[in-house]
Amino acid sequence: MTEVRDHGGNLDAAIARLGGAPADWLDLSTGINPEPYPVPPISGDAWAVLPRKSDLARLRDAAASAYATSLRVIPMNGAQGVIQLVPWLAKPGRATVLAPTYNEHAAALRACGWQVEEVASVNALRGSDLAVVVNPNNPDGRRTAPEALLDLASDVGLLIVDESFADPEPHLSIGSIDCPVNCVVLRSFGKFYGLAGLRLGFALASGAVADRLGDLAGPWPISGPAIEIACAALADTGWQARTVERLTQDAARLDSFASRANWTLVGGTPLFRTYEVPDAHKVQETLAMHRVWSRIFPYSDRWLRLGLPPQTRWQQLDEAIGAA
């Protein structure tokens, strides 16, 4: 039986059911930066020529510098591309996932024959053949100290740390410290830089695990245009600093809107916020009547997650929350 894999970013379904044009809707069902990095001009070679080894090396160097890591950088088609390959890093056995979290980790492992258990504490991950921690976590924003993750690594076969939302909080990253060889760190490019359609992410690893991931990724895991855009963005420290400041301010602004509606903050990151509401399904429907699409979860009837709106759409969100 195929596992149901529930995601945000499903605005098409809302439009099919409730009408309206895509431009009418404010899609806050994902945690993607709504003010994307300005895409520079793309060279003709990037479109016409297969990515060269030198191009990929330039991207790896840019990512290693941006993420302050000495680990090997393996570019992939999004962090999701890494998630799809993780089950092939070892013989299927017992995997544990710190939950609730992004459901693709457990789904990808189960699809490849792993026995997966979702657990509620870091200590419950110990002893497993493979353990997964999303840090900071999606959707509740739970943070796990890097020191706790390094300690955990000594008690598991493989430790997978998904840092897809860590760009605004680099102190959380274990990729920037001396990681054991049984650790794999996932980084997403599309979320923080607001270019999810580029489908770019990275695995940070070392030793035989890095070799295996490189082999599985193949010779051309990403496109030439993605390389050019990412190299520019990863080196743009000014844009990065301004974006972290804006996201932090906007997350606080969203919290103030939610507070006026008597919603309780569960947690989040500078890219998304999760609230406890009286009835998540009802609130989602009310927001949708104002063309605001949100994220709810099959394991909770009271959690509702919102991404941040672009600067020109705050009034629409304010009115929608006021109605809810």
N, C-alpha and C positions, 0 to 999 in steps of 0.2 A: 504494500500500500504506500503511495506517495505521501510524504510528509507535507502538511500545509506550512508554507513559509510566508509568514505575515510580515509586511513591510510598510513603511511610509512611502511617499513618492507615488501614490496611487491615485493621483488627481483625476485621471481618465475615468475611473469608476464613479467618482463623485459627480463629474460632469454628465456622464451617461444617465445617472439617476436623477440629478437635480437641475440639469440644464445650465445654460450660460456658456459664454466663450472662455477659453483659457485665460485671456487677458483680464476678465472680470474677477478671477479668483486669486486669492492670496494663499499660495500653497506653503503652509508652515508644518507640513507633515514630515519634513526631513530636518536634519541639523546642518544644513549647508549654508555657508556664508552668503547672504543675499546681495552683497556688493562685491562681485568677483574681481580678481586681479585683471587689470587692463591688458588684453592680449596684444603682444607686439606684432609687427609685420612678420609674416612667415616667408622664408626663402623658397624659391622654386625647387631647389634641391630637396627640401624637406618633404615636398609632395611627390617628387618624381623618382627619388632614389631610396633604395632600402637603407634603413639606419646602419651607419658604419660602426665598426668597433670603437673608433675614436669618438663618435657621437655619444654612444652609450657610456663610454668612459667619462666624458665630460659631464653627463647627467649624474653618474654615480658620484663623481667628485663634488658636484654642486649639492647633492643630497647629503653626503657625508659631512660637508661643512655646515649646512643648515641644521642638521640634526646633531651636530657635535659628537659624531660617533666614529670610532675606529673599527667598527664591525664592517664586514663586507656588505655592500648595498646591492640588492638584486631588484631591478625595476620590474614591475608587474602591471597587468591591466587592472589597476585599482587594488585596494586592500582586499576586495572580494576575490581577486585573482589569487592572492596568497592563501586565503581561507580555503579555496577549492583545492589547493595543493597540499595543505598541511596533513590531511589524512594519509598521504602517500610517503610521508617522511619516516614512517616506521611500520612494522607489522601491526595490524589491528589488534587492539587489546582493550584495556579499561581506560576510558577518558572521563575526566571530570571538568565541568564548566561552572565557574562562579556565576550564579544566576540570582535574579533575572537579568538577562542581558540580550544583546543582539543575537537573534535566533539562528543565523546562518552558521555559526560555529558548530553547534550541536547537530544541525541538519546535515552539514557537509560530512562530519565524522560518521554519523549513522549511515549515510548513503554509501559509505565505503567499508562498512562492516565493523565499525568500532562499537563497543558497548558504552553508551554515554549516560552519565549520571549528572544531573544538575544539582549543585550544592549551594549552601547559603553562607559559608565561611571559608576563609583561606585555609584554615587548618584542615577542613574536610577535603581539600584537594590533595593532601599528602598521601603518598603511596601509590598514586595512579601512574599509569604508563605515559599519559599525556594530560596536561592540565592547561586550561585556558582562563586567562584573566583579561578583562577589558578595563583599561585604566587611562583616563577616567571612564567610568562605566556609562553605558547607554542602556536604559534611559534615566537611571536615578542619580547619576553623577558621583557614585561612590568612588573614593580615591583609596588606592593601596600604596603604601610607602614603598619606594624602591628597595629599601633595606629588607622589608618583609618579603618582597618578591625574590630577592637574591637568596634569602634563607630558604624559601620554598623550593627553589631550583635544586637544592641538594637532596630533596625528598621526592622528586618525580623523575620520570624518564625524560620527557620533553616538556618544556614550559613555553607556552605561546602567550605573548603579551600583546594585546591589540591596543595600540596607542593612536587610533584614528582621530581622536579628539584632543590630543595632547599638545598641539601646536601652541595654543595660548598659555600652556602651563609646562614649559620645558623641564622644570625641576622634577616632574613626575617620571620622566623617561629613564628607563634602565639602559636604553641604547647608548646613552652618553657616559656610562660608567663601565667598569670592567666586568662584562657579562660572561657567565660560564658558557661552554660550548653547547650545552643542551638548551639554550634559550633562542627563541625566534621572536623578533619584535616586528610588528606590523605598523606601517605608517601610511596614512591616506593623504594624497595630495589634494584631491578634489574638494574636500570639506572645508578646510581653512581657506584655501585660495578661491573657493566659490566656482570651481570649474569641474564639477562632477562628471560632466559629459566627456571630458578628456580621457576618462578611464585610466588613471595613473595612480599607482601606489608603490610601496617598497617593502621588501623584507630585509631586515637587518639580522645577520647571523654570522657564524664563523665555522671553521673546520669542515667536517664532512657534511653537516647539515646545510651549510651554505652551498657546498658543491652540489648537493642533491637538488636544492631549490633552483640553482642555476641551470642544471640539466633539465629539470621539469619545465622551467619557463621557456626554454627554447631560444633560438638565436635572435628573434625579432619580437619580443613580447609587447612592445609598444611602438607607436608611430613616430615618424620624423617630426611632424608638427608638435606632438606632445613633448618631445625632447627640447625643442627650441623654446616653447612657452615655459616649461618647467625650469629650465636653466636660468631664464631671466627672473622668474618669480622667486626661486629659492635663493637667489643672490640679492634680492631687493630688501635689505634689512629695514630701510625706512618705511616702506609699505607695510612690512610685517609689524613693526612697532605701532604704527598708526592704527592698523587693523585690530590688534589686540586691545588697544585703548578704546576704540569704538565699540567693539563687541562687548567688552566689559560694561561699558556705560549702557548699551542697549539692553543687555541682559537685566541690569538693575531697573531699567525703565519698564521692561516687560513684567518684572516682579511687582512693581508698583501698580500696574494695571490689574494684575491678578489679585493683589491684596485688596483692592477696592471691591472686587467681586467676592471677597471672602474665600478665595482659594488658598490652600496651604501649599507652600513650596515643599516638594519631596526632595528635589535636588536638581542638578544639571551641570552644564558647563557654560562658558561664554557663548557657545553656539546653539544651545537649546535649553529649555527649562521644562521640568515635569512637575505637575501640580496634582494635589488631591482635591477632587471636586465631588459634590454630592452624588452625581450620576454621570459617568463619563460619556455614555452613549447619548444621553439627552443633551449634554453640553455640546458635544460634537455636532449634533444635528442643528442646534440653535446657531452655532457659529457658521455652519454650512449655509444656513438661510441667508447669511450676510456675506456669502462667498468667501469664507475663511475655512481652509481645510486643515484639520489637526490630526494628531496621531493618538489612537487609543490601543489598548493591549488586551489580548485574549485572557491573560492571567489576572487581570484586575478590572473591576467595574467602576473604579474611582480614580484611576490614573489617566491624566491627559497631558500629552507633550506638545509643546509649541516651539518651532524654530523662531528666528528673528525675521521681522519684515524688512524690506528695503526702506530707506529713509522717507520715500514719498508715500508710503502706505500705512503709516502708524495710525492715522485717523480711522481708516477702515477697520483696523484691528481693535482700536479703542471702542468704537461703536458696537462691534460684534461682541466683545467681552461684556460691555454694559448690558446688552440684551440677554446674555446668558446668565 
